[in-house]
Amino acid sequence: MGRVIIRAKKKSHGTMLSVYLEFSPPFTDNNGKQVRYEFLDLEKYTTPTNDAQRKFNDDIDEIADAIRCERYISLVHKDYEFLSKRRINEDFLDYFHRNIIYRGIKFRVSLKYLYRFCKGKCCFKDITVSFCEQFKGYLTNTKGLHRRTKLSQNTASAYFNAFMSIVNLAHQDGIIKTDINTKISRIHWKHDTTKEYLDEKEIRRLERVEFKEYPDIQRACLLSIYTGLRRSDILSLDWKSVHINSKKRSYLDIVISKTQVAVKLPLSPSAIELLGKPQKRGLVFPDLTSYKLSFYIPRLLKLAKIEKHITFHCFRHTFAMRLLENGVDIYTIATLLGHKSVSSTQVYARLSPIQIREAVMKL
């Protein structure tokens, strides 16, 4: 077992010393991080000039030595509880950012809303039950990052669940001691939300209209209708994922950004024609952004004389409904949409008026 040494460092103003512990050799904590120093938030006089100052220094030395002994015993038992107490002052936003690298886009957007909510400052010690409740209320009442309307209840629910997942991760890491997840109710997910979509006549109008203002907007919307891709997957679609050949086995080989599910999505003749000649590298839509889609889609819809309230995500709904109305089973649709569970797809089964009408006519 190594040593725990008390050391003191001169502060910038020169009259006081900052007391800290040095672990020699450094040890590796439960998270694989090497720890060499621990600052104790203790100070003593650099050069005591009277008995009171000398007594003060002796008291600080005694406190520091008591902590040193506790730390030595903790290291013998491999109990790193004292580290979590130090980490409560660390940046929770940075922790959030570091732990969403391999997660879906809702985690990245959730972090943006949290950053806006707390004005860019949030430590682990700030993550309390009341803080989480306030953030929940904020999500259910705030406007979108790039729109003037409030977040939908389901969107707010998704972002809050992502936030709480990171809070729970911090609890599992031993940084946040309270299991806040058990004390917070979630935003109710509305499974019966009406999903707007285009019918065949509206799709034809969208295909025929000439949108000279920004042709790639029209191409992106139609590609979502033909493939069911989300906006994030359209924007990140790379030519290396596009496989087109003459044997009618053309497909997209992608990983769905939201669910991280790998899918090989067959391309219909309409999708192949829309994509055109494949390129060797680069994005399929290099100049598109979420902002441009939100800005230009209403103009495109107006030109196509489509009066429904249609967002980009409605094109994905259109893809699913076309499959359903053409007799494709719900499990196949779930696979094509990249859903992890068929329960996410079953909502479409309640939306098809054509199937409802056909079922009644069979009686």
FIMI-377544 format. One record per residue (C-alpha): residue in three letters; x negated, y negated, z negated; residue number from 1. Coordinates in nm, 4 decimals. Layout:
! FIMI-377544
ala | X | Y | Z | NUM
...
//
This chain:
! FIMI-377544
met | 0.0000 | 0.0000 | 0.0000 | 1
gly | -0.1294 | -0.3500 | 0.0907 | 2
arg | -0.1550 | -0.6565 | -0.1265 | 3
val | 0.0798 | -0.9523 | -0.1813 | 4
ile | -0.1257 | -1.2687 | -0.2273 | 5
ile | -0.0129 | -1.6103 | -0.3516 | 6
arg | -0.1459 | -1.8938 | -0.1379 | 7
ala | -0.0810 | -2.2684 | -0.1176 | 8
lys | -0.0922 | -2.4989 | 0.1814 | 9
lys | -0.1446 | -2.8751 | 0.1663 | 10
lys | 0.1622 | -3.0688 | 0.2832 | 11
ser | 0.1399 | -3.3537 | 0.5318 | 12
his | 0.1824 | -3.6289 | 0.2685 | 13
gly | -0.1179 | -3.4905 | 0.0822 | 14
thr | 0.0026 | -3.5002 | -0.2795 | 15
met | 0.1697 | -3.1580 | -0.2955 | 16
leu | 0.0928 | -2.7981 | -0.2031 | 17
ser | 0.3489 | -2.5644 | -0.0435 | 18
val | 0.3376 | -2.2207 | -0.2071 | 19
tyr | 0.3775 | -1.9065 | 0.0027 | 20
leu | 0.3069 | -1.5342 | -0.0053 | 21
glu | 0.0737 | -1.3549 | 0.2331 | 22
phe | 0.1223 | -0.9842 | 0.2979 | 23
ser | -0.2103 | -0.8189 | 0.3659 | 24
pro | -0.1920 | -0.6245 | 0.5862 | 25
pro | 0.1364 | -0.7458 | 0.7406 | 26
phe | 0.4243 | -0.4973 | 0.7215 | 27
thr | 0.6890 | -0.3969 | 0.9763 | 28
asp | 1.0505 | -0.4489 | 0.8710 | 29
asn | 1.3519 | -0.2338 | 0.9651 | 30
asn | 1.3977 | -0.4261 | 1.2902 | 31
gly | 1.0422 | -0.3596 | 1.4059 | 32
lys | 0.9285 | -0.7153 | 1.3382 | 33
gln | 0.5899 | -0.7795 | 1.1787 | 34
val | 0.6002 | -0.9965 | 0.8667 | 35
arg | 0.2844 | -1.1661 | 0.7368 | 36
tyr | 0.4092 | -1.4694 | 0.5446 | 37
glu | 0.7010 | -1.5728 | 0.3249 | 38
phe | 0.7388 | -1.9367 | 0.2243 | 39
leu | 0.8936 | -1.9718 | -0.1195 | 40
asp | 1.0294 | -2.3291 | -0.1172 | 41
leu | 0.7995 | -2.4003 | -0.4108 | 42
glu | 0.5599 | -2.6932 | -0.4436 | 43
lys | 0.2925 | -2.7906 | -0.6891 | 44
tyr | 0.0598 | -3.0852 | -0.7305 | 45
thr | -0.2568 | -3.0839 | -0.5206 | 46
thr | -0.4571 | -3.2560 | -0.7962 | 47
pro | -0.2654 | -3.2788 | -1.1268 | 48
thr | -0.3596 | -3.5978 | -1.3146 | 49
asn | -0.1860 | -3.5442 | -1.6499 | 50
asp | -0.0627 | -3.2735 | -1.8850 | 51
ala | 0.2933 | -3.2852 | -1.7457 | 52
gln | 0.1700 | -3.2197 | -1.3926 | 53
arg | -0.0632 | -2.9438 | -1.5106 | 54
lys | 0.2263 | -2.7839 | -1.7039 | 55
phe | 0.4424 | -2.8114 | -1.3926 | 56
asn | 0.1756 | -2.6340 | -1.1856 | 57
asp | 0.1438 | -2.3568 | -1.4448 | 58
asp | 0.5225 | -2.3035 | -1.4338 | 59
ile | 0.5192 | -2.2856 | -1.0526 | 60
asp | 0.2320 | -2.0356 | -1.0639 | 61
glu | 0.4273 | -1.8228 | -1.3092 | 62
ile | 0.7412 | -1.8286 | -1.0876 | 63
ala | 0.5362 | -1.7472 | -0.7778 | 64
asp | 0.3655 | -1.4566 | -0.9535 | 65
ala | 0.7021 | -1.3161 | -1.0640 | 66
ile | 0.8225 | -1.3292 | -0.7021 | 67
arg | 0.4953 | -1.1703 | -0.5873 | 68
cys | 0.5516 | -0.8782 | -0.8240 | 69
glu | 0.9110 | -0.8349 | -0.7029 | 70
arg | 0.7958 | -0.8334 | -0.3428 | 71
tyr | 0.5288 | -0.5733 | -0.4137 | 72
ile | 0.7844 | -0.3412 | -0.5758 | 73
ser | 1.0226 | -0.4000 | -0.2819 | 74
leu | 0.7528 | -0.3026 | -0.0338 | 75
val | 0.6721 | 0.0122 | -0.2287 | 76
his | 1.0386 | 0.1130 | -0.2017 | 77
lys | 1.0645 | -0.0168 | 0.1570 | 78
asp | 1.3476 | -0.2441 | 0.0473 | 79
tyr | 1.3460 | -0.5510 | 0.2709 | 80
glu | 1.6545 | -0.7132 | 0.1217 | 81
phe | 1.4576 | -1.0294 | 0.0455 | 82
leu | 1.4044 | -1.0890 | 0.4187 | 83
ser | 1.7757 | -1.1281 | 0.4877 | 84
lys | 1.7964 | -1.4037 | 0.2269 | 85
arg | 1.5319 | -1.5914 | 0.4199 | 86
arg | 1.7063 | -1.5337 | 0.7535 | 87
ile | 2.0355 | -1.6973 | 0.6565 | 88
asn | 1.8834 | -2.0329 | 0.7523 | 89
glu | 1.7883 | -1.9103 | 1.0997 | 90
asp | 1.9740 | -2.0140 | 1.4157 | 91
phe | 2.2836 | -1.7999 | 1.4803 | 92
leu | 2.3214 | -1.9459 | 1.8308 | 93
asp | 1.9745 | -1.8206 | 1.9229 | 94
tyr | 2.0616 | -1.4778 | 1.7791 | 95
phe | 2.3863 | -1.4774 | 1.9815 | 96
his | 2.1939 | -1.5650 | 2.2985 | 97
arg | 1.9291 | -1.2948 | 2.2447 | 98
asn | 2.1915 | -1.0252 | 2.1957 | 99
ile | 2.4061 | -1.0852 | 2.5042 | 100
ile | 2.1439 | -1.0189 | 2.7721 | 101
tyr | 2.2941 | -0.6811 | 2.8610 | 102
arg | 2.6555 | -0.7662 | 2.7807 | 103
gly | 2.9385 | -0.8917 | 3.0006 | 104
ile | 3.0132 | -1.2444 | 3.1131 | 105
lys | 3.2758 | -1.3006 | 2.8404 | 106
phe | 2.9927 | -1.2999 | 2.5826 | 107
arg | 2.8050 | -1.5697 | 2.7739 | 108
val | 3.1162 | -1.7842 | 2.8055 | 109
ser | 3.2063 | -1.7250 | 2.4406 | 110
leu | 2.8641 | -1.8610 | 2.3434 | 111
lys | 2.9289 | -2.1748 | 2.5513 | 112
tyr | 3.2545 | -2.2378 | 2.3651 | 113
leu | 3.0861 | -2.1748 | 2.0295 | 114
tyr | 2.8070 | -2.4160 | 2.1221 | 115
arg | 3.0667 | -2.6811 | 2.2073 | 116
phe | 3.2656 | -2.6090 | 1.8900 | 117
cys | 2.9701 | -2.6442 | 1.6508 | 118
lys | 2.7949 | -2.9162 | 1.8558 | 119
gly | 2.4873 | -2.7000 | 1.9089 | 120
lys | 2.4081 | -2.6354 | 1.5399 | 121
cys | 2.4998 | -2.3119 | 1.3641 | 122
cys | 2.2956 | -2.1079 | 1.1145 | 123
phe | 2.3812 | -1.7651 | 0.9767 | 124
lys | 2.4820 | -1.9234 | 0.6454 | 125
asp | 2.7506 | -2.1186 | 0.8346 | 126
ile | 2.9247 | -1.7979 | 0.9477 | 127
thr | 3.1971 | -1.7695 | 0.6857 | 128
val | 3.5590 | -1.6547 | 0.6983 | 129
ser | 3.6789 | -2.0147 | 0.7191 | 130
phe | 3.4305 | -2.0919 | 1.0013 | 131
cys | 3.5578 | -1.7949 | 1.2032 | 132
glu | 3.9198 | -1.8951 | 1.1441 | 133
gln | 3.8420 | -2.2500 | 1.2599 | 134
phe | 3.6712 | -2.1201 | 1.5736 | 135
lys | 3.9719 | -1.8965 | 1.6427 | 136
gly | 4.2018 | -2.1965 | 1.6168 | 137
tyr | 3.9713 | -2.3946 | 1.8426 | 138
leu | 3.9823 | -2.1288 | 2.1161 | 139
thr | 4.3612 | -2.1101 | 2.1099 | 140
asn | 4.3943 | -2.4852 | 2.1567 | 141
thr | 4.0954 | -2.5975 | 2.3633 | 142
lys | 4.0831 | -2.6589 | 2.7359 | 143
gly | 3.8712 | -2.4534 | 2.9732 | 144
leu | 3.5113 | -2.5476 | 3.0429 | 145
his | 3.5911 | -2.6412 | 3.4027 | 146
arg | 3.9654 | -2.7076 | 3.3937 | 147
arg | 4.2209 | -2.9377 | 3.2347 | 148
thr | 4.4543 | -2.6661 | 3.1110 | 149
lys | 4.4365 | -2.4707 | 2.7843 | 150
leu | 4.2856 | -2.1268 | 2.7719 | 151
ser | 4.5420 | -1.8521 | 2.8047 | 152
gln | 4.6091 | -1.6456 | 2.4938 | 153
asn | 4.4400 | -1.3384 | 2.6442 | 154
thr | 4.1341 | -1.5385 | 2.7527 | 155
ala | 4.0994 | -1.6905 | 2.4053 | 156
ser | 4.1366 | -1.3409 | 2.2587 | 157
ala | 3.8588 | -1.2034 | 2.4789 | 158
tyr | 3.6153 | -1.4825 | 2.3863 | 159
phe | 3.6950 | -1.4560 | 2.0153 | 160
asn | 3.6462 | -1.0774 | 2.0204 | 161
ala | 3.3058 | -1.1281 | 2.1846 | 162
phe | 3.2087 | -1.3755 | 1.9112 | 163
met | 3.3223 | -1.1403 | 1.6354 | 164
ser | 3.1215 | -0.8559 | 1.7921 | 165
ile | 2.8040 | -1.0604 | 1.7474 | 166
val | 2.9070 | -1.1532 | 1.3921 | 167
asn | 2.9512 | -0.7831 | 1.3184 | 168
leu | 2.6097 | -0.7105 | 1.4728 | 169
ala | 2.4525 | -0.9626 | 1.2358 | 170
his | 2.6268 | -0.7851 | 0.9482 | 171
gln | 2.4925 | -0.4491 | 1.0677 | 172
asp | 2.1442 | -0.6047 | 1.0836 | 173
gly | 2.1806 | -0.7040 | 0.7178 | 174
ile | 2.1619 | -1.0800 | 0.7840 | 175
ile | 2.5267 | -1.1602 | 0.7043 | 176
lys | 2.6155 | -0.9768 | 0.3828 | 177
thr | 2.9943 | -1.0045 | 0.4040 | 178
asp | 3.1781 | -0.7798 | 0.6486 | 179
ile | 3.3764 | -1.0681 | 0.7948 | 180
asn | 3.5387 | -0.8500 | 1.0612 | 181
thr | 3.7605 | -0.6872 | 0.7981 | 182
lys | 3.8826 | -1.0261 | 0.6763 | 183
ile | 3.9726 | -1.1903 | 1.0092 | 184
ser | 4.2842 | -1.1191 | 1.2146 | 185
arg | 4.2292 | -1.1231 | 1.5902 | 186
ile | 4.4122 | -1.3288 | 1.8498 | 187
his | 4.7026 | -1.1151 | 1.9708 | 188
trp | 4.6544 | -0.9732 | 2.3200 | 189
lys | 4.9681 | -1.0113 | 2.5336 | 190
his | 4.9918 | -0.6922 | 2.7388 | 191
asp | 5.3128 | -0.8009 | 2.9066 | 192
thr | 5.1650 | -1.1155 | 3.0605 | 193
thr | 5.2991 | -1.1770 | 3.4102 | 194
lys | 5.0217 | -1.1384 | 3.6677 | 195
glu | 5.0815 | -1.3438 | 3.9804 | 196
tyr | 4.9763 | -1.2000 | 4.3148 | 197
leu | 5.0224 | -1.2536 | 4.6886 | 198
asp | 5.2637 | -1.0543 | 4.9010 | 199
glu | 5.1757 | -0.9317 | 5.2512 | 200
lys | 5.3187 | -1.2370 | 5.4275 | 201
glu | 5.1171 | -1.4709 | 5.2073 | 202
ile | 4.8019 | -1.2669 | 5.2689 | 203
arg | 4.8558 | -1.2954 | 5.6438 | 204
arg | 4.8952 | -1.6726 | 5.6154 | 205
leu | 4.5770 | -1.6917 | 5.4090 | 206
glu | 4.3931 | -1.4898 | 5.6745 | 207
arg | 4.5154 | -1.7011 | 5.9679 | 208
val | 4.4662 | -2.0483 | 5.8243 | 209
glu | 4.1559 | -2.2409 | 5.9370 | 210
phe | 3.9840 | -2.3815 | 5.6308 | 211
lys | 3.7147 | -2.5885 | 5.7981 | 212
glu | 3.6426 | -2.7836 | 5.4803 | 213
tyr | 3.4614 | -2.4877 | 5.3172 | 214
pro | 3.4927 | -2.1558 | 5.5097 | 215
asp | 3.3088 | -1.9518 | 5.2447 | 216
ile | 3.5870 | -2.0279 | 4.9957 | 217
gln | 3.8361 | -1.8539 | 5.2237 | 218
arg | 3.5976 | -1.5613 | 5.2840 | 219
ala | 3.5381 | -1.5143 | 4.9092 | 220
cys | 3.9130 | -1.5166 | 4.8332 | 221
leu | 3.9886 | -1.2638 | 5.1054 | 222
leu | 3.6985 | -1.0395 | 5.0015 | 223
ser | 3.8461 | -1.0253 | 4.6506 | 224
ile | 4.1832 | -0.9295 | 4.8008 | 225
tyr | 4.0164 | -0.6534 | 5.0060 | 226
thr | 3.7898 | -0.5207 | 4.7261 | 227
gly | 3.9353 | -0.6301 | 4.3891 | 228
leu | 3.6085 | -0.7927 | 4.2834 | 229
arg | 3.6177 | -1.0498 | 4.0050 | 230
arg | 3.4885 | -1.4004 | 4.0577 | 231
ser | 3.1641 | -1.3251 | 3.8714 | 232
asp | 3.0973 | -1.0211 | 4.0918 | 233
ile | 3.1736 | -1.2160 | 4.4099 | 234
leu | 2.9330 | -1.4937 | 4.3102 | 235
ser | 2.6534 | -1.2471 | 4.2230 | 236
leu | 2.7127 | -1.0139 | 4.5200 | 237
asp | 2.3784 | -0.9436 | 4.6876 | 238
trp | 2.3282 | -0.8110 | 5.0398 | 239
lys | 2.1222 | -0.5248 | 4.8992 | 240
ser | 2.4470 | -0.3950 | 4.7438 | 241
val | 2.6273 | -0.3966 | 5.0800 | 242
his | 2.6004 | -0.0705 | 5.2763 | 243
ile | 2.7628 | -0.0746 | 5.6201 | 244
asn | 2.7259 | 0.2091 | 5.8724 | 245
ser | 2.9084 | 0.3424 | 6.1753 | 246
lys | 3.0456 | 0.6581 | 6.0108 | 247
lys | 3.3226 | 0.4795 | 5.8217 | 248
arg | 3.1358 | 0.5288 | 5.4962 | 249
ser | 3.0667 | 0.1651 | 5.4256 | 250
tyr | 3.0700 | 0.0644 | 5.0600 | 251
leu | 2.9497 | -0.1764 | 4.7924 | 252
asp | 2.7117 | -0.0309 | 4.5346 | 253
ile | 2.7439 | -0.2632 | 4.2336 | 254
val | 2.7549 | -0.2817 | 3.8558 | 255
ile | 3.0675 | -0.4642 | 3.7374 | 256
ser | 2.9440 | -0.7641 | 3.5349 | 257
lys | 3.2252 | -0.7584 | 3.2773 | 258
thr | 3.2247 | -0.3875 | 3.1924 | 259
gln | 2.8754 | -0.2865 | 3.3128 | 260
val | 3.0398 | 0.0040 | 3.4976 | 261
ala | 2.8552 | 0.1190 | 3.8113 | 262
val | 3.0899 | 0.1716 | 4.1077 | 263
lys | 3.0629 | 0.2583 | 4.4741 | 264
leu | 3.3498 | 0.0625 | 4.6219 | 265
pro | 3.4606 | 0.1719 | 4.9725 | 266
leu | 3.4954 | -0.1088 | 5.2251 | 267
ser | 3.8057 | -0.1308 | 5.4419 | 268
pro | 3.7787 | -0.2396 | 5.8077 | 269
ser | 3.9114 | -0.5832 | 5.7053 | 270
ala | 3.6371 | -0.6207 | 5.4436 | 271
ile | 3.3672 | -0.5078 | 5.6881 | 272
glu | 3.4835 | -0.7561 | 5.9508 | 273
leu | 3.4952 | -1.0329 | 5.6900 | 274
leu | 3.1386 | -0.9653 | 5.5702 | 275
gly | 3.0021 | -0.9716 | 5.9235 | 276
lys | 2.6471 | -0.8738 | 6.0106 | 277
pro | 2.4567 | -0.7649 | 5.6968 | 278
gln | 2.1513 | -0.9658 | 5.5959 | 279
lys | 1.8283 | -0.8165 | 5.4611 | 280
arg | 1.8254 | -1.0084 | 5.1348 | 281
gly | 1.9898 | -1.2812 | 4.9313 | 282
leu | 2.3391 | -1.3533 | 4.8025 | 283
val | 2.6388 | -1.2990 | 5.0254 | 284
phe | 2.7755 | -1.6384 | 4.9117 | 285
pro | 2.4616 | -1.8359 | 4.8200 | 286
asp | 2.6289 | -2.1784 | 4.7993 | 287
leu | 2.9371 | -2.0830 | 4.6002 | 288
thr | 2.9858 | -2.1697 | 4.2318 | 289
ser | 3.2720 | -2.1262 | 3.9870 | 290
tyr | 3.3331 | -2.4990 | 4.0023 | 291
lys | 3.3624 | -2.5004 | 4.3826 | 292
leu | 3.6072 | -2.2112 | 4.3733 | 293
ser | 3.8265 | -2.3855 | 4.1155 | 294
phe | 3.8128 | -2.7103 | 4.3136 | 295
tyr | 3.8779 | -2.5796 | 4.6657 | 296
ile | 4.1220 | -2.2898 | 4.6092 | 297
pro | 4.4237 | -2.5216 | 4.5489 | 298
arg | 4.3443 | -2.6974 | 4.8795 | 299
leu | 4.3177 | -2.3646 | 5.0612 | 300
leu | 4.6488 | -2.2434 | 4.9172 | 301
lys | 4.8230 | -2.5684 | 5.0094 | 302
leu | 4.6978 | -2.5397 | 5.3665 | 303
ala | 4.8267 | -2.1793 | 5.3793 | 304
lys | 5.1639 | -2.3002 | 5.2400 | 305
ile | 5.1392 | -2.0761 | 4.9330 | 306
glu | 5.3292 | -2.2396 | 4.6468 | 307
lys | 5.2632 | -1.9866 | 4.3705 | 308
his | 5.0244 | -2.0716 | 4.0858 | 309
ile | 4.7279 | -1.8691 | 4.2088 | 310
thr | 4.3840 | -1.8544 | 4.0471 | 311
phe | 4.0895 | -1.6596 | 4.1827 | 312
his | 4.1667 | -1.3708 | 3.9464 | 313
cys | 4.5084 | -1.3356 | 4.1127 | 314
phe | 4.3329 | -1.2054 | 4.4252 | 315
arg | 4.2094 | -0.9114 | 4.2146 | 316
his | 4.5686 | -0.8541 | 4.1014 | 317
thr | 4.6741 | -0.8637 | 4.4664 | 318
phe | 4.4258 | -0.5867 | 4.5493 | 319
ala | 4.5607 | -0.3677 | 4.2677 | 320
met | 4.9247 | -0.4292 | 4.3576 | 321
arg | 4.8684 | -0.3487 | 4.7264 | 322
leu | 4.7173 | -0.0148 | 4.6261 | 323
leu | 5.0011 | 0.0592 | 4.3863 | 324
glu | 5.2704 | -0.0291 | 4.6376 | 325
asn | 5.1025 | 0.1984 | 4.8928 | 326
gly | 5.1296 | 0.4971 | 4.6607 | 327
val | 4.7777 | 0.5047 | 4.5138 | 328
asp | 4.7808 | 0.6588 | 4.1652 | 329
ile | 4.6901 | 0.4516 | 3.8618 | 330
tyr | 4.3726 | 0.6520 | 3.7854 | 331
thr | 4.2259 | 0.5830 | 4.1303 | 332
ile | 4.3111 | 0.2154 | 4.0948 | 333
ala | 4.1350 | 0.2094 | 3.7553 | 334
thr | 3.8213 | 0.3534 | 3.9168 | 335
leu | 3.8273 | 0.1024 | 4.2034 | 336
leu | 3.8771 | -0.1879 | 3.9617 | 337
gly | 3.5878 | -0.0667 | 3.7456 | 338
his | 3.8040 | -0.0353 | 3.4337 | 339
lys | 3.6536 | 0.1649 | 3.1477 | 340
ser | 3.9990 | 0.2815 | 3.0401 | 341
val | 4.3145 | 0.3451 | 3.2397 | 342
ser | 4.5068 | 0.1560 | 2.9708 | 343
ser | 4.3701 | -0.1663 | 3.1201 | 344
thr | 4.5211 | -0.0674 | 3.4561 | 345
gln | 4.8606 | 0.0522 | 3.3377 | 346
val | 4.9899 | -0.3052 | 3.3188 | 347
tyr | 5.0118 | -0.3027 | 3.6997 | 348
ala | 5.2552 | -0.0125 | 3.6848 | 349
arg | 5.5085 | -0.2475 | 3.5232 | 350
leu | 5.4673 | -0.5158 | 3.7874 | 351
ser | 5.5674 | -0.3559 | 4.1174 | 352
pro | 5.9240 | -0.4528 | 4.2159 | 353
ile | 5.8914 | -0.2418 | 4.5305 | 354
gln | 5.8261 | 0.0766 | 4.3338 | 355
ile | 6.1024 | -0.0067 | 4.0879 | 356
arg | 6.3489 | -0.0569 | 4.3743 | 357
glu | 6.2392 | 0.2663 | 4.5491 | 358
ala | 6.2734 | 0.4626 | 4.2254 | 359
val | 6.6308 | 0.3433 | 4.1727 | 360
met | 6.7248 | 0.4166 | 4.5365 | 361
lys | 6.6301 | 0.7822 | 4.4822 | 362
leu | 6.9063 | 0.8266 | 4.2204 | 363
//
